[in-house]
Amino acid sequence: MIYRSKAPLRIGLAGGGTDVSPYADLYGGAILNATLSLYANATIEPINEKKIILEAIDRGEEQVYDWQDALPINGELDLLKGVYNRIMKDYGIKEQGFRLSTFVDAPAGSGLGTSSTLVVAIIGAFTEMLRLPLGEYDMAHYAFEIERKDLNLAGGRQDQYAATFGGVNFMEFYGDDKVIVNPLRVKQQHLFELENNLVLYYTSTSRESAEIIKKQTKNVTDKKEKSIDAMHHLKEQAQMMKEALLKGRLNEIGEILDYGFQQKRNMADGISNPLLEDIYETAKASGATGGKISGAGGGGFMIFYCPGNTKYRVIRNLEKFGGRHRSYQFTEHGLKTWTV
């Protein structure tokens, strides 16, 4: 038997950063995101020797261990190890060697939630193999605990829930790790138009999101008014985006994105930089009405709302920065698992 899973990456459309503690715990956060036809994939294949083989195919990395209950967390394929260690601790795995292979359709540090989505996919493969009784909320919270608490990786909570549930969701975040996922019934023609007009552009730079998030967290802890006010405005932006999508007022999307872009700069140092500012201004001069840096900021993907047929000019004029636009479709489904 071979056990497989796939979980979709996401773009955040509004509210980014308000899912991070302590802001979400103190004030409540809100984010609107949508999943894409770009995936994190995981496969578990039993083997005839008592070995644990971990393989990140997209990164060309492999680690081989003798069978053991806990693998060392040492900076090498730690996401794979972290999931194995937690599953082993909570559910146990019979002493059967296996190869765990992963592949992600976007680079690490790209701002599409790659790390958290990969954790969800790996949990999905183990769930398929062990027939674990985990629902969607269970799976997403489990992924959050492994990444944020077991592995002590800084970050928010939206990615795990987006990858598990899929689709277009308005998410609310509160203290005590409480999350409410509200699927949005956006009309198909509005989604098609959004998909047509939203350019996904990879800046060909990646960043270490944890450092930016640590600065953001410290600003809230230190009660930095400028940073906290920016997050309040971004939470408001999520409500604005929800209303625009549900009512089909797509002509407002660019302006709502631009409002968020102006606010997000104030959350922490390092979110923007001269290259990203140049890219943003070039996109707007070419016809985009607004956009945002995906994820924590500092690099990775950017998105731009380009009404009419302006996206072709935007794509052409961004070529000089050495990045590339990426084709995608919105996906309605979240994590999927199956057995071969």
PEBEL-V309636 format. One record per residue. N is the residue number from 0. RES is the residue in one small letter. PHI is phi as a letter, one per 30 degrees, with the letter a starting at -180 (* if undefined). NEAR is the number of other ideal C-beta (glycine too) atoms within 8 Angstrom. Layout:
# PEBEL-V309636
((N | RES | PHI | NEAR) (N | RES | PHI | NEAR))
This chain:
# PEBEL-V309636
((0 | m | * | 6) (1 | i | b | 8) (2 | y | c | 15) (3 | r | b | 14) (4 | s | a | 17) (5 | k | b | 12) (6 | a | b | 15) (7 | p | d | 16) (8 | l | d | 16) (9 | r | b | 15) (10 | i | c | 13) (11 | g | d | 13) (12 | l | c | 9) (13 | a | a | 15) (14 | g | i | 16) (15 | g | e | 13) (16 | g | j | 13) (17 | t | d | 16) (18 | d | c | 13) (19 | v | c | 13) (20 | s | d | 6) (21 | p | d | 8) (22 | y | e | 14) (23 | a | d | 16) (24 | d | d | 8) (25 | l | d | 7) (26 | y | c | 10) (27 | g | i | 8) (28 | g | c | 15) (29 | a | b | 13) (30 | i | b | 15) (31 | l | c | 17) (32 | n | b | 13) (33 | a | b | 11) (34 | t | c | 15) (35 | l | c | 14) (36 | s | d | 8) (37 | l | b | 10) (38 | y | b | 12) (39 | a | c | 16) (40 | n | c | 12) (41 | a | b | 15) (42 | t | b | 13) (43 | i | c | 14) (44 | e | b | 9) (45 | p | e | 8) (46 | i | b | 9) (47 | n | d | 4) (48 | e | b | 5) (49 | k | d | 7) (50 | k | b | 10) (51 | i | c | 13) (52 | i | c | 13) (53 | l | c | 14) (54 | e | b | 11) (55 | a | c | 13) (56 | i | d | 8) (57 | d | d | 7) (58 | r | c | 6) (59 | g | i | 5) (60 | e | c | 8) (61 | e | b | 7) (62 | q | b | 9) (63 | v | b | 7) (64 | y | b | 10) (65 | d | d | 6) (66 | w | e | 8) (67 | q | a | 7) (68 | d | d | 4) (69 | a | b | 7) (70 | l | c | 10) (71 | p | d | 5) (72 | i | d | 9) (73 | n | b | 5) (74 | g | j | 4) (75 | e | c | 6) (76 | l | h | 9) (77 | d | d | 10) (78 | l | d | 12) (79 | l | d | 12) (80 | k | d | 12) (81 | g | d | 14) (82 | v | d | 13) (83 | y | e | 12) (84 | n | d | 12) (85 | r | d | 12) (86 | i | d | 12) (87 | m | d | 11) (88 | k | d | 8) (89 | d | d | 6) (90 | y | b | 8) (91 | g | i | 5) (92 | i | b | 9) (93 | k | d | 4) (94 | e | d | 5) (95 | q | b | 7) (96 | g | d | 11) (97 | f | a | 10) (98 | r | c | 10) (99 | l | c | 15) (100 | s | c | 10) (101 | t | b | 16) (102 | f | a | 9) (103 | v | c | 14) (104 | d | d | 8) (105 | a | b | 11) (106 | p | d | 7) (107 | a | d | 8) (108 | g | i | 11) (109 | s | c | 13) (110 | g | i | 14) (111 | l | c | 15) (112 | g | i | 13) (113 | t | d | 14) (114 | s | d | 12) (115 | s | d | 14) (116 | t | d | 19) (117 | l | d | 14) (118 | v | d | 15) (119 | v | d | 17) (120 | a | d | 18) (121 | i | d | 15) (122 | i | e | 15) (123 | g | d | 16) (124 | a | d | 16) (125 | f | d | 15) (126 | t | d | 13) (127 | e | d | 14) (128 | m | d | 9) (129 | l | c | 9) (130 | r | h | 6) (131 | l | d | 7) (132 | p | d | 4) (133 | l | c | 8) (134 | g | d | 6) (135 | e | d | 10) (136 | y | d | 9) (137 | d | e | 8) (138 | m | d | 15) (139 | a | d | 15) (140 | h | d | 11) (141 | y | d | 11) (142 | a | d | 15) (143 | f | d | 13) (144 | e | d | 10) (145 | i | d | 14) (146 | e | d | 16) (147 | r | d | 11) (148 | k | c | 8) (149 | d | d | 10) (150 | l | c | 11) (151 | n | h | 6) (152 | l | c | 8) (153 | a | d | 9) (154 | g | l | 14) (155 | g | c | 10) (156 | r | b | 13) (157 | q | d | 15) (158 | d | d | 13) (159 | q | d | 15) (160 | y | d | 13) (161 | a | d | 17) (162 | a | d | 22) (163 | t | d | 15) (164 | f | d | 12) (165 | g | i | 12) (166 | g | i | 13) (167 | v | c | 12) (168 | n | b | 14) (169 | f | c | 10) (170 | m | c | 16) (171 | e | c | 10) (172 | f | b | 15) (173 | y | b | 11) (174 | g | d | 7) (175 | d | h | 5) (176 | d | h | 7) (177 | k | d | 7) (178 | v | b | 13) (179 | i | b | 7) (180 | v | c | 10) (181 | n | c | 8) (182 | p | d | 8) (183 | l | c | 12) (184 | r | c | 5) (185 | v | d | 10) (186 | k | e | 7) (187 | q | e | 6) (188 | q | d | 7) (189 | h | d | 11) (190 | l | d | 11) (191 | f | d | 8) (192 | e | d | 9) (193 | l | d | 13) (194 | e | d | 10) (195 | n | d | 7) (196 | n | c | 12) (197 | l | c | 12) (198 | v | d | 14) (199 | l | c | 12) (200 | y | b | 16) (201 | y | c | 12) (202 | t | d | 13) (203 | s | i | 7) (204 | t | b | 7) (205 | s | c | 8) (206 | r | b | 13) (207 | e | c | 7) (208 | s | d | 14) (209 | a | e | 9) (210 | e | d | 8) (211 | i | d | 15) (212 | i | d | 14) (213 | k | d | 9) (214 | k | d | 11) (215 | q | d | 15) (216 | t | d | 12) (217 | k | d | 8) (218 | n | d | 13) (219 | v | d | 14) (220 | t | e | 7) (221 | d | d | 6) (222 | k | h | 6) (223 | k | d | 8) (224 | e | d | 6) (225 | k | d | 8) (226 | s | d | 13) (227 | i | d | 13) (228 | d | d | 9) (229 | a | d | 13) (230 | m | d | 15) (231 | h | e | 9) (232 | h | d | 11) (233 | l | d | 17) (234 | k | d | 14) (235 | e | d | 8) (236 | q | d | 14) (237 | a | d | 15) (238 | q | d | 9) (239 | m | d | 12) (240 | m | d | 14) (241 | k | e | 12) (242 | e | d | 9) (243 | a | d | 12) (244 | l | d | 15) (245 | l | d | 9) (246 | k | c | 6) (247 | g | i | 8) (248 | r | d | 8) (249 | l | d | 12) (250 | n | d | 6) (251 | e | c | 9) (252 | i | e | 17) (253 | g | d | 14) (254 | e | d | 9) (255 | i | d | 14) (256 | l | d | 17) (257 | d | d | 12) (258 | y | e | 12) (259 | g | d | 15) (260 | f | d | 13) (261 | q | d | 7) (262 | q | d | 12) (263 | k | d | 16) (264 | r | e | 9) (265 | n | d | 8) (266 | m | d | 13) (267 | a | a | 11) (268 | d | d | 4) (269 | g | j | 11) (270 | i | d | 12) (271 | s | c | 10) (272 | n | a | 8) (273 | p | e | 5) (274 | l | d | 9) (275 | l | d | 14) (276 | e | d | 9) (277 | d | d | 9) (278 | i | d | 14) (279 | y | d | 11) (280 | e | d | 8) (281 | t | d | 12) (282 | a | d | 17) (283 | k | d | 12) (284 | a | d | 7) (285 | s | c | 12) (286 | g | k | 12) (287 | a | d | 14) (288 | t | c | 12) (289 | g | l | 15) (290 | g | a | 14) (291 | k | a | 13) (292 | i | d | 14) (293 | s | d | 12) (294 | g | i | 13) (295 | a | d | 12) (296 | g | j | 15) (297 | g | i | 14) (298 | g | l | 11) (299 | g | i | 16) (300 | f | d | 16) (301 | m | b | 14) (302 | i | b | 13) (303 | f | b | 14) (304 | y | c | 14) (305 | c | b | 15) (306 | p | d | 10) (307 | g | i | 5) (308 | n | c | 4) (309 | t | d | 11) (310 | k | d | 12) (311 | y | d | 7) (312 | r | d | 9) (313 | v | d | 15) (314 | i | e | 11) (315 | r | d | 8) (316 | n | d | 11) (317 | l | d | 14) (318 | e | e | 6) (319 | k | d | 6) (320 | f | d | 11) (321 | g | i | 4) (322 | g | d | 10) (323 | r | a | 6) (324 | h | d | 10) (325 | r | b | 10) (326 | s | d | 4) (327 | y | a | 9) (328 | q | b | 6) (329 | f | d | 13) (330 | t | c | 10) (331 | e | d | 5) (332 | h | c | 8) (333 | g | c | 13) (334 | l | e | 14) (335 | k | b | 9) (336 | t | b | 11) (337 | w | a | 8) (338 | t | c | 8) (339 | v | c | 6))
